[in-house]
Amino acid sequence: MALSLSLVSCEVEIFAPVQTLETDQAELVAPGIGASYSISVNSNTSWQTELTADGWISCDVDDFVGSATVNIVFSANEGDARSCELVLTSEDGSITRRVTLRQGAMTEDGQISITELRSLETETEYVFTGSSRIRGFVTTDLEADNFWPNSFAVQDGFTDGAAGITVSLAELQPDFLRGEEVEVDLDGAVLKRNEDGMLVLFPARTPVRTQTTRISIEPMVAKMHYLAAGKYESMFVSVYNLQPSEESVGATLNDGVFMENGRGARTFVKIFGTSLLAETTCPDGSGSVTGIAGPAAPEDGHSFIIPMTVSDLVFEGERFSILTGGVSSFPYVLSLYSDNGTNEGDDPKYIDYEVIPYNKATKYIEAYYYDKDRSTDVSLHLRASGRTEEETRGSLYWGNNMGFDCIPAKSFVTRLSAAGEYPGETYYLLTMPLKGDFVKAGETFSVAFYIWNTNWAIRDWKLEYSLDKNNWYGYDEASGTGEGVLEFMPGGNYTLYNVKFTAQTAIEATDILYLRLSPFGKRACINPGSIATGWGSDVRLSVGMIVCPHVERPSEAPQNTIWHHTFDSLTEGSDYLMGDRLGLFDNLNGPLMGAWNAGQRNGMSGSNVVMRPGYAQVGYVEYSTDGLTAKSYKGTLQTPALGVEGDVNLSFKAMAFKSSRTGRSNMHNNVPEKGPDATEIEIEITGGGNIVEIDSEVTAEVSELTVSGLPVSEFRTYNLKIKGVTEQTKIVFKSAENEEFARWFIDDVIVTE
């Protein structure tokens, strides 16, 4: 009995916590235009989610353990009202929670868009009659009282700059919160400009809230010249990379202050006397301004932007210099080319540079490289680091005897690799002001550069682009993927990287294009499984950086031809005609002909033919990573069948290739090219016909002919007469067979009767 009692007293009772699974929302009502919402889930167990509909709604969490935030995205609804449920279930099925998700139609009977409303403006005023209405989200924050009296701003879209309008009520202060959807009855409403030029809607009836769940309002990113043009009028916007003008620093906002961007364009910060912002002192530095955009600037005047709160003025960066120059012709290359390729007393030919010595406090060594053509205002900023000065390099330019002239920086680290010693970001940052339009939204461009690195450098790098140094594109931090994600090769190699971007917005003549190359993670170059701190490693940007927009170069097509190809639709690769500024980028071509579209081929076929911007290259060369071994591929290019009989004339432009490495003094003995490539090509007529004349000189009637004396610095036009062609006749252009290197260029092939 005593033993039994002892056993009972030793039993341990285990208490499991009661499972919890709760949400902070029971229902979400989304607008027809679409929206995203966050639902907070409080739980101490495993759970999963399920949507009872798909195709128009999504959830970013499938299953989870513990508490989390679930994001729900409604797409635009062009049909009837719809609904579904988000079902959350504990892993053992004992708890179920349901969130009702409803969405109205984007356009219901009588509802018009704000864009349509704005289009009804007249020179005086427009008065609405009949049953119509608008719906939109409030974007003003009335607590700051920095808006016109009895007025608020509303918008029904967040991508179209014409989706906003200012609404003014008769002697009634609105109490709508930012993010609430309101409905405005248009019957009897008046649309006209106010005293500050803003288009304003004056409704005859008080607007009302809808049942739509309040959303978080994010500003559109705005460009200064679009702001001045009135593109974003009444829209909630942010303008980045601004600084207060010198005369505005320290002034109170109510006195009126100006902001300027890197190109010197200005906008006015409008503050109302009754606002809580009125006595705020204008900060110094650089950053962003967020607020409601004003109308088009008056002639010779400035646009304005109306901030809502003090937090809409963020100036945490240093003041910058105004850039008045810019690049107007493309491709553009910031060239590291040197005349003789030595590391002693060898100044670069196309850049100037200055080095900021190692700073023990910050652990940085920095340098700035400037295009000697100062009219471009292009610069490259290097920021490298080291725990000691020995882990950095004092000389930050190197004329390399293999042609890989470089910036021999060390070292680059990341927050993960440097751990507690992380000094901050390390990078190469190219600043490229534009004076010519670059690409339209959705078009592509490429950025190329060579890299040499040591084995213990960081392996993972990202190349990103920005127009304001705030919004960067090309890398997604959450997934570690994107167009600009690179893996560096193991150390001791010269590797060409050519990154292709899709422009998220138009990149135009008034923009500054920023390109930033920086490491992330902590994987070592030596192999993916090795870990590197990055300290003392060596990453050398070589040859330079070339930026190439992929846009067609239209030219006038010849008239009354049998067949022609101008190659104007070819867009990629470097422009060889830029000369030695390209350095080893002179060998950078676009894709092989097999990857061209039908318009780019225009009926032609061939082998080892590659793209250049506006012309084609026949034959190409691949360099190995040691920079001293090359493999040459000879090429052929063939026209389609001419489809005519009789005699025809052929004209075409041609030019031979000469590597930038040849002709430089002090070059490595093992550089493979010793002079220009073959300066002759072969032309063959197949399917009937003979060549009887070239450049007005009579030849024997032959089906094959060698054309000699191609220049290496410009195109030359050749004219041939071909006798007795048939409908099956084709013209074939070939690389020379008797030379190791036989790259050459062709343009404007024209066949006439």
Residue pairs with C-beta under 8 A, 6 or more apart in sequence:
17 44
19 43
19 44
19 45
19 90
19 92
19 94
19 95
20 42
20 43
20 44
20 45
20 95
21 41
21 42
21 43
21 45
21 47
21 88
21 90
21 95
21 97
22 41
22 42
22 43
22 97
23 39
23 40
23 41
23 42
23 88
23 97
23 99
24 39
24 40
24 42
25 37
25 39
25 40
25 99
25 213
26 99
26 100
27 99
27 100
27 101
27 102
27 213
28 37
28 39
28 72
28 99
28 100
28 101
28 102
28 213
29 102
29 103
29 104
29 211
29 212
29 213
30 37
30 74
30 101
30 102
30 103
30 104
30 212
30 213
31 103
31 104
31 106
31 135
31 137
31 156
31 181
31 210
31 212
31 215
32 76
32 77
32 78
32 103
32 104
32 105
32 106
32 107
32 108
32 135
33 76
33 106
33 156
33 157
34 73
34 74
34 75
34 76
34 77
35 73
35 74
35 215
36 71
36 72
36 73
36 74
36 215
37 71
37 72
37 74
37 213
37 215
38 69
38 70
38 71
38 72
39 69
39 70
39 71
39 72
39 86
39 99
40 67
40 69
40 70
41 47
41 64
41 67
41 68
41 69
41 70
41 88
42 67
43 64
43 66
43 67
43 68
43 90
44 66
44 67
45 65
45 66
45 90
45 91
45 95
46 63
46 64
46 65
46 90
46 91
47 63
47 64
47 65
47 88
47 89
47 90
47 91
47 95
48 62
48 63
48 64
48 88
48 89
48 91
49 59
49 61
49 62
49 63
49 70
49 86
49 87
49 88
50 86
50 87
50 89
51 57
51 58
51 59
51 84
51 85
51 86
51 87
51 101
52 84
52 85
52 86
52 87
53 82
53 84
56 74
56 75
56 77
56 82
56 103
57 72
57 73
57 74
57 75
57 84
57 101
57 103
58 72
58 73
59 70
59 71
59 72
59 73
59 86
60 70
60 71
60 73
61 68
61 70
61 71
70 86
72 86
72 101
74 101
74 103
76 106
77 103
77 104
77 105
77 106
78 105
78 106
78 107
79 105
80 105
81 102
81 103
81 104
81 105
82 102
82 103
83 100
83 101
83 102
83 103
84 101
85 98
85 99
85 100
85 101
86 98
86 99
86 101
87 96
87 97
87 98
88 96
88 97
88 98
88 99
89 95
89 96
89 97
90 96
104 212
107 113
110 131
110 132
110 133
111 132
111 133
111 134
111 135
112 132
112 133
112 134
112 186
113 134
113 156
113 157
113 163
114 134
114 136
114 154
114 155
114 156
114 157
114 162
114 163
114 164
114 165
115 157
115 160
115 162
115 163
117 134
117 165
117 186
117 191
117 201
118 162
118 165
118 199
120 126
120 191
121 191
121 192
121 199
124 192
125 190
125 191
125 192
126 190
126 191
126 192
127 188
127 189
127 190
127 191
128 186
128 187
128 188
128 189
128 190
128 191
129 187
129 188
130 187
131 187
132 186
132 187
133 183
133 184
133 185
133 186
134 154
134 156
134 165
134 183
134 184
134 186
135 156
135 181
135 182
135 183
135 184
135 210
136 154
136 155
136 156
136 163
136 164
136 165
136 181
136 182
136 184
137 154
137 155
137 156
137 179
137 180
137 181
137 182
137 215
137 217
138 152
138 153
138 154
138 176
138 177
138 178
138 179
138 180
138 181
138 182
139 153
139 154
139 155
139 164
139 178
139 217
139 235
139 236
139 292
140 147
140 151
140 152
140 153
140 178
140 292
140 308
141 178
141 308
141 309
142 152
142 173
142 174
142 175
142 176
143 276
143 309
144 275
144 276
144 277
144 308
144 309
145 272
145 274
145 275
145 276
146 271
146 272
146 275
146 276
146 277
146 306
146 307
146 308
147 153
147 272
147 292
147 306
147 308
148 166
148 168
148 194
148 196
148 198
148 200
148 272
149 173
149 274
150 168
150 169
150 170
150 171
150 172
150 173
150 174
151 166
151 167
151 168
151 169
151 174
151 200
152 166
152 167
152 174
152 176
153 164
153 165
153 166
153 167
153 234
153 235
153 236
153 292
154 164
154 165
154 166
154 167
154 182
154 184
154 234
155 163
155 164
155 165
155 234
155 235
155 236
156 163
157 163
158 218
158 220
159 220
161 220
161 222
161 226
161 231
161 232
161 233
161 235
162 231
162 233
163 235
164 232
164 233
164 234
164 235
164 236
164 292
164 293
165 199
165 200
165 201
165 234
166 194
166 198
166 199
166 200
166 201
166 234
166 292
167 174
167 184
167 200
167 201
167 202
167 203
167 207
168 194
168 200
168 201
168 202
169 203
169 206
169 207
170 202
172 206
174 207
176 182
176 207
176 209
177 214
178 217
178 308
179 214
179 215
179 216
179 217
180 209
180 212
180 214
181 209
181 210
181 212
181 214
181 215
182 207
182 208
182 209
182 210
183 207
183 208
183 209
183 210
184 201
184 203
184 207
185 203
185 204
185 205
185 207
186 201
186 203
187 204
187 205
188 203
188 204
188 205
189 201
189 202
189 203
189 204
190 201
190 202
191 199
191 200
191 201
191 202
192 199
192 200
192 202
193 199
193 200
193 295
194 200
196 270
196 294
196 295
196 304
197 294
197 295
197 296
197 298
198 233
198 234
198 294
198 295
199 233
199 234
199 295
217 236
219 236
219 237
219 238
219 290
220 232
220 235
220 236
220 237
220 238
221 237
221 238
221 239
221 240
221 468
221 471
221 505
222 231
222 232
222 235
222 237
222 238
222 239
222 293
223 239
223 467
223 508
223 510
223 511
224 239
224 261
224 263
224 265
224 267
224 303
224 510
225 265
225 508
225 510
226 232
227 237
227 239
227 267
227 293
227 294
227 303
227 305
228 265
228 267
228 296
228 297
228 302
228 303
229 296
229 297
230 294
230 295
230 296
230 297
230 303
232 293
233 293
233 294
233 295
233 296
234 292
234 293
235 292
235 293
236 290
236 291
236 292
236 293
237 290
237 291
237 292
237 293
237 305
238 288
238 289
238 290
239 259
239 261
239 267
239 288
239 289
239 290
239 305
239 468
240 287
240 288
240 468
240 469
240 470
240 471
241 261
241 262
241 286
241 288
241 320
241 468
241 469
241 470
241 512
242 259
242 260
242 261
242 267
242 286
242 287
242 288
242 289
243 259
243 260
243 284
243 285
243 286
243 287
243 315
243 319
243 320
244 257
244 258
244 259
244 260
244 282
244 283
244 284
244 315
245 257
245 258
245 259
245 260
245 266
247 258
248 257
248 258
248 259
248 282
249 282
249 283
249 284
250 281
250 282
250 284
251 257
251 281
251 282
252 278
252 279
252 280
252 281
252 282
253 269
253 271
253 277
253 278
253 279
253 280
253 281
253 282
254 271
254 273
254 275
254 277
254 278
254 279
256 268
256 269
256 271
257 268
257 269
257 282
258 266
258 267
258 268
258 269
258 302
259 266
259 267
259 268
259 269
259 289
259 305
260 266
260 322
262 320
262 322
262 323
262 433
262 512
263 322
263 323
263 324
263 433
263 510
263 512
264 322
264 323
264 324
265 510
266 302
267 289
267 302
267 303
267 304
267 305
268 294
268 302
268 303
268 304
268 305
269 282
269 289
269 291
269 304
269 305
269 306
269 307
269 313
270 294
270 304
270 305
270 306
271 277
271 278
271 306
271 307
272 278
277 307
277 309
277 310
280 310
282 313
283 313
283 315
284 315
284 319
285 315
285 316
285 317
285 318
285 319
286 315
286 317
286 318
286 319
286 320
287 313
287 314
287 315
287 316
287 317
288 313
288 314
288 315
288 470
289 305
289 307
289 312
289 313
290 307
290 308
290 312
290 313
290 314
291 305
291 306
291 307
291 308
291 312
292 305
292 306
292 308
293 303
293 305
293 306
294 303
294 304
294 305
294 306
295 303
296 303
297 303
307 313
323 377
323 431
323 433
323 512
324 377
325 374
325 375
325 376
325 377
325 433
325 435
326 376
326 377
326 433
326 434
326 435
326 436
326 509
327 376
327 378
327 432
327 433
327 434
327 435
327 436
328 434
328 435
328 436
328 509
329 436
330 436
330 438
330 547
330 548
330 549
331 546
331 547
331 548
331 549
331 574
331 575
331 578
331 613
332 376
332 378
332 432
332 546
332 547
333 544
333 545
333 546
333 547
333 574
333 578
333 581
333 582
333 583
333 585
334 350
334 351
334 369
334 371
334 378
334 380
334 430
334 544
334 545
334 546
335 348
335 349
335 350
335 351
335 543
335 544
335 581
335 582
335 583
336 348
336 350
336 351
336 397
336 405
336 406
336 407
336 541
336 542
336 543
336 544
336 583
337 348
337 349
337 350
337 405
337 543
337 544
337 580
337 581
337 582
337 583
337 660
338 346
338 347
338 348
338 349
338 399
338 405
339 346
339 349
339 664
339 665
340 346
340 399
340 664
340 665
340 666
341 399
341 400
341 401
341 402
341 403
341 405
341 661
341 664
341 665
341 666
341 667
341 668
342 399
342 401
342 666
343 398
343 399
343 400
343 401
346 399
347 397
348 397
348 399
348 405
349 372
349 580
349 581
350 371
350 372
350 373
350 581
351 369
351 370
351 371
351 372
352 369
352 370
352 372
353 367
353 368
353 369
353 370
353 396
353 397
354 367
354 368
355 365
355 366
355 367
355 394
355 395
355 396
356 364
356 365
356 366
356 367
356 368
357 365
357 394
358 364
358 365
358 386
358 389
358 392
358 394
359 365
360 389
362 423
362 424
363 385
363 386
363 387
363 421
363 423
364 383
364 384
364 385
364 423
364 424
364 426
365 384
365 385
365 386
365 392
365 393
365 394
365 396
365 409
366 381
366 382
366 383
366 384
367 381
367 382
367 396
367 407
367 409
368 379
368 380
368 381
368 382
369 379
369 380
369 381
369 382
369 407
370 378
370 379
371 377
371 378
371 379
376 432
376 433
377 431
377 433
378 430
378 431
378 432
378 433
379 430
379 431
380 407
380 428
380 429
380 430
380 431
380 545
381 427
381 428
381 429
381 431
382 396
382 407
382 409
382 427
382 428
382 429
382 541
383 425
383 426
383 427
383 429
384 392
384 393
384 409
384 410
384 411
384 412
384 426
385 391
385 392
385 411
385 412
385 413
385 418
385 423
385 426
385 535
386 392
386 410
386 411
386 535
386 536
387 421
387 535
390 536
391 410
391 411
391 535
391 536
392 410
392 411
393 408
393 409
393 410
393 538
395 408
396 407
396 408
396 409
397 405
397 406
397 407
397 408
398 405
398 406
398 407
398 408
398 540
399 405
400 406
400 542
401 666
401 667
401 668
402 494
402 627
402 628
402 661
402 667
402 668
402 671
403 543
403 583
403 584
403 627
403 659
403 660
403 661
403 664
403 667
403 671
404 450
404 452
404 494
404 540
404 542
404 543
404 584
404 627
405 542
405 543
405 544
405 583
406 450
406 452
406 540
406 541
406 542
406 543
407 428
407 540
407 541
407 542
408 538
408 540
409 428
409 538
409 539
409 540
409 541
410 536
410 537
410 538
410 539
411 426
411 457
411 534
411 535
411 536
411 537
411 538
411 539
412 426
412 427
412 457
412 458
412 518
412 519
412 534
412 537
412 539
413 421
413 422
413 423
413 426
413 458
413 519
413 533
413 534
413 535
414 422
414 458
414 519
414 520
414 521
414 522
414 534
415 422
416 520
416 521
416 522
417 458
417 519
417 521
417 522
417 531
417 532
417 533
417 534
418 533
418 534
418 535
419 533
421 535
425 518
426 518
426 519
427 516
427 517
427 518
428 516
428 517
428 518
428 541
428 545
429 514
429 515
429 516
429 517
430 514
430 515
430 516
430 545
430 547
431 512
431 514
432 512
432 513
432 514
432 515
432 547
433 511
433 512
433 513
434 507
434 508
434 509
434 510
434 511
434 512
434 513
435 509
436 509
437 506
437 507
437 508
437 509
438 445
438 503
438 507
438 508
438 509
438 511
438 513
438 549
439 445
439 503
439 506
439 507
439 549
439 550
439 551
440 503
440 506
441 503
441 504
441 505
441 506
442 502
442 503
443 502
443 503
443 549
443 550
443 551
444 500
444 501
444 502
444 503
444 550
445 500
445 501
445 503
445 507
445 547
445 548
445 549
445 550
446 498
446 499
446 500
446 501
446 547
446 548
446 550
446 572
447 463
447 465
447 498
447 499
447 501
447 515
447 545
447 546
447 547
447 548
448 496
448 497
448 498
448 499
448 545
448 546
448 548
448 574
448 585
448 588
449 496
449 497
449 517
449 541
449 542
449 543
449 544
449 545
449 546
450 494
450 495
450 496
450 497
450 541
450 542
450 543
450 584
451 488
451 489
451 494
451 495
451 497
451 539
451 540
451 541
451 542
452 492
452 493
452 494
452 495
452 538
452 539
452 540
452 542
453 488
453 489
453 491
453 493
453 525
453 537
453 538
453 539
453 540
454 491
454 492
454 525
454 537
454 538
454 539
455 490
455 491
455 492
455 524
455 525
455 526
456 491
456 524
456 525
456 526
456 532
456 533
456 534
456 536
456 537
457 488
457 491
457 519
457 524
457 525
457 532
457 534
457 537
457 538
457 539
458 488
458 519
458 520
458 521
458 522
458 523
458 524
458 525
458 532
458 534
458 537
458 539
459 487
459 488
459 521
459 523
459 524
459 525
459 528
459 532
460 480
460 485
460 486
460 487
460 488
460 519
460 520
460 521
460 523
461 485
461 486
461 487
461 488
461 517
461 518
461 519
461 520
462 474
462 475
462 482
462 484
462 485
462 486
462 517
462 518
462 519
462 520
463 474
463 475
463 484
463 486
463 497
463 499
463 515
463 516
463 517
464 472
464 473
464 474
464 475
464 484
464 515
464 516
464 518
465 472
465 473
465 474
465 484
465 501
465 513
465 514
465 515
465 516
466 472
466 473
466 513
466 514
466 516
467 505
467 507
467 511
467 512
467 513
467 514
468 514
469 514
472 516
473 483
473 484
473 501
473 504
474 482
474 483
474 484
474 485
474 499
474 501
475 481
475 482
475 483
475 484
475 485
475 520
476 482
480 520
480 521
483 499
483 500
483 501
483 502
484 499
484 501
486 497
486 499
488 495
488 525
488 539
489 495
489 525
489 625
490 525
490 526
490 527
491 525
491 526
491 538
492 625
493 625
493 626
494 542
494 623
494 625
494 626
494 627
495 625
496 588
496 623
498 588
500 550
507 513
507 549
513 547
515 545
515 547
517 541
519 534
522 531
522 532
522 533
522 534
523 529
523 530
523 531
523 532
524 530
524 531
524 532
525 532
526 532
543 583
543 584
543 585
544 583
544 585
546 574
546 582
546 585
546 588
548 572
548 573
548 574
548 613
549 571
550 571
550 572
551 571
552 568
552 569
552 571
553 568
553 571
553 613
553 614
554 568
555 566
555 568
557 564
557 566
558 564
558 750
558 752
560 752
560 753
561 750
561 751
561 752
562 642
562 643
562 644
562 648
562 751
562 752
562 753
563 603
563 639
563 640
563 642
563 643
563 751
564 748
564 749
564 750
564 751
565 602
565 603
565 604
565 639
565 748
565 749
566 747
566 748
567 614
567 615
567 616
567 746
567 747
567 748
568 614
569 599
569 600
569 602
570 590
570 596
570 600
570 611
570 612
570 613
570 614
570 615
570 616
571 590
571 611
571 613
572 589
572 590
572 591
572 611
572 612
572 613
573 588
573 589
573 590
573 610
573 611
573 612
573 613
573 617
574 582
574 585
574 586
574 588
574 589
574 612
574 613
575 612
575 613
575 614
576 582
576 586
576 612
576 617
576 655
576 657
576 745
577 713
577 714
579 713
580 586
580 660
582 588
582 660
583 660
584 623
584 659
584 660
584 661
586 657
586 659
586 660
587 620
587 621
587 623
587 659
589 610
589 611
589 612
589 617
589 620
590 610
590 611
590 612
590 613
591 610
591 611
592 608
592 609
592 610
592 611
593 601
593 604
593 605
593 606
593 607
593 609
593 610
593 611
593 616
593 637
596 611
600 611
603 639
603 640
604 637
604 638
604 639
604 640
605 637
605 638
605 640
606 618
606 635
606 636
606 637
606 638
607 635
607 636
608 618
608 619
608 620
608 633
608 634
608 635
608 636
608 735
609 616
609 617
609 618
609 619
609 635
609 636
609 637
610 616
610 617
610 620
611 617
612 745
614 747
615 653
615 715
615 745
615 746
615 747
616 637
616 745
616 746
616 747
617 635
617 657
617 743
617 744
617 745
617 746
618 635
618 636
618 637
618 681
618 733
618 734
618 735
618 743
618 744
618 745
618 746
619 632
619 633
619 634
619 635
619 677
619 735
619 742
619 743
619 744
620 632
620 633
620 635
620 743
621 630
621 631
621 632
621 633
621 741
621 743
622 630
622 631
622 633
623 629
623 630
624 630
624 631
628 668
628 670
628 671
628 672
629 672
630 672
630 673
630 741
632 740
632 741
632 742
632 743
634 734
634 735
634 736
634 737
634 742
635 734
635 735
635 742
636 732
636 733
636 734
636 735
637 732
637 733
637 734
637 746
638 730
638 731
638 732
638 733
639 730
639 731
639 732
639 749
639 751
640 730
641 687
641 727
641 728
641 729
641 730
642 648
642 725
642 727
642 729
642 730
642 731
642 751
643 727
644 725
644 727
644 753
645 725
645 726
645 727
646 724
646 725
646 753
647 721
647 722
647 723
647 724
647 725
647 753
648 689
648 721
648 722
648 725
648 751
648 752
648 753
649 719
649 720
649 721
649 722
649 751
649 752
649 753
650 719
650 720
650 721
650 722
650 731
650 749
650 750
650 751
651 717
651 718
651 719
651 720
651 748
651 749
651 750
651 752
652 717
652 718
652 733
652 746
652 747
652 748
652 749
652 750
653 715
653 716
653 717
653 718
653 746
653 747
653 748
654 681
654 707
654 710
654 715
654 716
654 718
654 744
654 745
654 746
654 747
655 710
655 711
655 712
655 713
655 714
655 715
655 716
655 744
655 745
656 676
656 677
656 678
656 679
656 710
656 711
656 712
656 743
656 744
656 745
657 676
657 677
657 712
657 741
657 743
657 744
657 745
658 675
658 676
658 677
658 712
658 713
659 673
659 677
661 667
661 671
661 673
662 671
662 673
662 674
662 675
662 676
672 740
672 741
673 741
676 712
677 739
677 741
677 742
677 743
677 744
678 735
678 736
678 738
678 739
678 741
678 742
678 744
679 708
679 709
679 710
679 711
679 712
680 706
680 707
680 708
680 709
680 710
680 736
681 706
681 707
681 710
681 733
681 734
681 735
681 736
681 744
682 704
682 705
682 706
682 707
682 733
682 734
682 735
682 736
682 737
683 691
683 704
683 705
683 706
683 707
683 720
683 731
683 732
683 733
683 734
684 703
684 704
684 731
684 732
684 734
685 691
685 703
685 704
685 722
685 725
685 729
685 730
685 731
685 732
686 703
686 729
686 730
686 731
686 732
687 725
687 726
687 728
687 729
687 730
688 724
688 725
688 726
688 728
688 729
689 703
689 722
689 723
689 724
689 725
689 726
689 729
690 701
690 702
690 703
690 722
690 723
690 724
691 699
691 701
691 702
691 703
691 705
691 720
691 721
691 722
691 723
692 698
692 699
692 701
692 721
692 722
692 723
693 699
693 720
693 721
694 705
694 707
694 718
694 719
694 720
694 721
695 718
695 719
695 720
696 719
699 705
701 723
705 720
706 736
707 718
710 716
710 744
715 745
715 747
717 748
722 729
722 731
731 749
731 751
733 746
735 742
735 743
735 744
736 742
